[in-house]
Amino acid sequence: MSGGTGAGPVGVALVGAGVISNQYLTALSGFPDVRVLGVADLDEERARAQAQAHGVPHSGGVASVLALPEVEIVVNLTVPAAHAEVATAALRAGKHVYGEKPLALAPVDGAKILAEAQEHGLRVGSAPDTFLGAGLQSAARAVASGLIGEPVSATAVTQGPGPESWHPSPEFLFQHGAGPLFDIGPYYLTALVALFGPVARVSATARQARARRVIGSGPKAGTEFAVEVPTHVHALLDFTGGPSASATFSFDSSVPRRMIEVTGTEGTLSLPDPNTFEGPLRVRAFGQEEWRELPVTGTTAGRGIGVLDMARAIRGGDEHRASGDLAQHVLELMSTVADSARRHEVLALESAAPRVELLPEGWEPAEATLG
Ligand SMILES: NC(=O)c1ccc[n+]([C@@H]2O[C@H](COP(=O)([O-])OP(=O)(O)OC[C@H]3O[C@@H](n4cnc5c(N)ncnc54)[C@H](O)[C@@H]3O)[C@@H](O)[C@H]2O)c1
C-alpha cells in the first residue's frame, strides 16, 4: 500500500457537484485531517456554486482540479456511467481516487481501475462507507464478540416506491449501473460482505413493474423517462465462509421497508438501515419474547468517513477499509445477481473480498491526527 510520503492534512478535490456533494462537503469540511481544495463538474457553474457555499478555494472543470498539485485524493461523485472515466483520469494524473458506488458499471471496468491504480502505486477507495458508521460497526463488534453465536444466515429487504419522487434528475437511477440492485444494493451487500466475507455463488430473479416513470420534483417535474433496468430483484447468496442470505431490492413497492437481520446459533441481531450511520441495533436470543436494544458507539459523521480513513491510511501506510477491492467484489456480486436473474442459473463468483478490520474504539473524525 502506498503511504507515508507526505505530512499533515491530505488535500482532496471533489468531481461531481450534484445532490450528494452537499453531504460530502459538509462532512469533509469538519475533518481536520483532510482539506477540500477544489470542486469540479461538467457544469462549471454548479461546481462554482458548491465551492462558494462550502468555502472551497478552487472550482472549475475536471482537468483544472486534477492539475492542483496539493490534491492527493479525488472524490468521484459523478453518475455511475462516468465513474470509470473520471477515476482513470484521476489516477493518470497521479491522484488517489475514492468514488461513489458502484465502483464502475461492470466488473471488467472495475478491474481496469484497480489495475491502473496498482500500476501507479495509488489507492482506490469506494462508497459505501456506512459500514464504518456507529450502527454497523457496533453490529460487527457484537457479531465478533459471539453475541449471536456462530452466524448462520441473513435476511435483507430494501423496498419502496423508488427515488423519482424526490431526486431532481433521477433518470440515471433507472439506467445501467443503478436500479435498486446497483444503487441501494451496495449498502446491504457491503454490510453483509464486511460481516461474513466473500460470496461464493448466487441465484436470483428480477422483474420490472413499469417501463416508464415520471420525475416528481425540481425543474423537470412531470417529465416521463424510460426505465432500463429491473426494479425488483430477489437474490439468494451463499457466502464462502458458510452463512447464506436472502436479499430483496425493490423500487416497485408502495410500502417503504428497510431491514437487515443476521441470525446465529444463539439468536438474531437486527441491524440498522445500512444506508445510515446510526442505530438502532437490537438482539433477540432464542427463548426471548422481546428485542433488547444494544448500545451503539462510534462515528455518525456521515458520508466521507471512508475518505478520511483512506487519507489517514495514506499517511500511515495502513490498509484503508472502504477499499476498491471490497467494492470490486460487491460490484461482481451485483453483476452476477443480475446475470443469474437473466439466465435463470446459479452462478459462481470469481473475486475475493478483503477482510475488513473494525475501526479502533474511539476513532474520531473531528480529531487532528496528522499534525
Ligand atoms: N443522491 C443521493 O442521495 C446519493 C446517495 C448516495 C450516493 N449517491 C451516489 O452519488 C453519485 C452522484 O449522485 P447524485 O445524486 O449527486 O447525482 P447528480 O446527478 O445530482 O450529480 C452528478 C453530478 O456529476 C456531474 N458529472 C457527470 N459526469 C461528469 C463527468 N464526466 N465529469 C464531471 N462531472 C460529471 C453532473 O454534471 C452532476 O452535477 C452516484 O454514484 C450516486 O449513486 C447519491
The ligand as an SDF file (V2000), in Angstrom:
LIG
                    3D

 44 48  0  0  0  0  0  0  0  0999 V2000
  -28.3520   11.4550   -4.2890 N   0  0  0  0  0  0  0  0  0  0  0  0
  -28.1700   10.6450   -3.2760 C   0  0  0  0  0  0  0  0  0  0  0  0
  -28.9160   10.6290   -2.2820 O   0  0  0  0  0  0  0  0  0  0  0  0
  -26.9960    9.6980   -3.2840 C   0  0  0  0  0  0  0  0  0  0  0  0
  -26.7480    8.9910   -2.1010 C   0  0  0  0  0  0  0  0  0  0  0  0
  -25.6400    8.1520   -2.0520 C   0  0  0  0  0  0  0  0  0  0  0  0
  -24.8520    8.0020   -3.1570 C   0  0  0  0  0  0  0  0  0  0  0  0
  -25.1100    8.6690   -4.3130 N   0  0  0  0  0  0  0  0  0  0  0  0
  -24.2350    8.4310   -5.4620 C   0  0  0  0  0  0  0  0  0  0  0  0
  -23.5400    9.6270   -5.7540 O   0  0  0  0  0  0  0  0  0  0  0  0
  -23.2920    9.7260   -7.1650 C   0  0  0  0  0  0  0  0  0  0  0  0
  -23.8710   11.0390   -7.6490 C   0  0  0  0  0  0  0  0  0  0  0  0
  -25.2360   11.0790   -7.3330 O   0  0  0  0  0  0  0  0  0  0  0  0
  -26.0250   12.4650   -7.2700 P   0  0  0  0  0  0  0  0  0  0  0  0
  -27.3630   12.1350   -6.7430 O   0  0  0  0  0  0  0  0  0  0  0  0
  -25.1990   13.5150   -6.6000 O   0  0  0  0  0  0  0  0  0  0  0  0
  -26.1460   12.7590   -8.8550 O   0  0  0  0  0  0  0  0  0  0  0  0
  -26.4330   14.1720   -9.5660 P   0  0  0  0  0  0  0  0  0  0  0  0
  -26.9640   13.8460  -10.9120 O   0  0  0  0  0  0  0  0  0  0  0  0
  -27.2030   15.0570   -8.6580 O   0  0  0  0  0  0  0  0  0  0  0  0
  -24.9580   14.7980   -9.7040 O   0  0  0  0  0  0  0  0  0  0  0  0
  -23.9610   14.2280  -10.5140 C   0  0  0  0  0  0  0  0  0  0  0  0
  -23.0520   15.3510  -10.9930 C   0  0  0  0  0  0  0  0  0  0  0  0
  -21.9500   14.7570  -11.7110 O   0  0  0  0  0  0  0  0  0  0  0  0
  -21.6790   15.5940  -12.8190 C   0  0  0  0  0  0  0  0  0  0  0  0
  -20.9730   14.7870  -13.8270 N   0  0  0  0  0  0  0  0  0  0  0  0
  -21.4620   13.7660  -14.5690 C   0  0  0  0  0  0  0  0  0  0  0  0
  -20.4960   13.2640  -15.3580 N   0  0  0  0  0  0  0  0  0  0  0  0
  -19.3750   14.0010  -15.1300 C   0  0  0  0  0  0  0  0  0  0  0  0
  -18.0600   13.9570  -15.6350 C   0  0  0  0  0  0  0  0  0  0  0  0
  -17.6900   13.0700  -16.5810 N   0  0  0  0  0  0  0  0  0  0  0  0
  -17.1710   14.8530  -15.1590 N   0  0  0  0  0  0  0  0  0  0  0  0
  -17.5190   15.7550  -14.2170 C   0  0  0  0  0  0  0  0  0  0  0  0
  -18.7630   15.8470  -13.6970 N   0  0  0  0  0  0  0  0  0  0  0  0
  -19.6780   14.9660  -14.1360 C   0  0  0  0  0  0  0  0  0  0  0  0
  -23.0380   16.0820  -13.2890 C   0  0  0  0  0  0  0  0  0  0  0  0
  -22.9220   17.2520  -14.0740 O   0  0  0  0  0  0  0  0  0  0  0  0
  -23.7430   16.3170  -11.9590 C   0  0  0  0  0  0  0  0  0  0  0  0
  -23.5650   17.6220  -11.4690 O   0  0  0  0  0  0  0  0  0  0  0  0
  -23.9280    8.4780   -7.7840 C   0  0  0  0  0  0  0  0  0  0  0  0
  -22.9560    7.4830   -7.9540 O   0  0  0  0  0  0  0  0  0  0  0  0
  -24.9480    8.0400   -6.7420 C   0  0  0  0  0  0  0  0  0  0  0  0
  -25.1660    6.6410   -6.7660 O   0  0  0  0  0  0  0  0  0  0  0  0
  -26.1710    9.5320   -4.3870 C   0  0  0  0  0  0  0  0  0  0  0  0
  1  2  1  0
  2  3  2  0
  2  4  1  0
  4  5  1  0
  4 44  2  0
  5  6  2  0
  6  7  1  0
  7  8  2  0
  8  9  1  0
  8 44  1  0
  9 10  1  0
  9 42  1  0
 10 11  1  0
 11 12  1  0
 11 40  1  0
 12 13  1  0
 13 14  1  0
 14 15  2  0
 14 16  1  0
 14 17  1  0
 17 18  1  0
 18 19  2  0
 18 20  1  0
 18 21  1  0
 21 22  1  0
 22 23  1  0
 23 24  1  0
 23 38  1  0
 24 25  1  0
 25 26  1  0
 25 36  1  0
 26 27  1  0
 26 35  1  0
 27 28  2  0
 28 29  1  0
 29 30  1  0
 29 35  2  0
 30 31  1  0
 30 32  2  0
 32 33  1  0
 33 34  2  0
 34 35  1  0
 36 37  1  0
 36 38  1  0
 38 39  1  0
 40 41  1  0
 40 42  1  0
 42 43  1  0
M  CHG  2   8   1  16  -1
M  END
$$$$
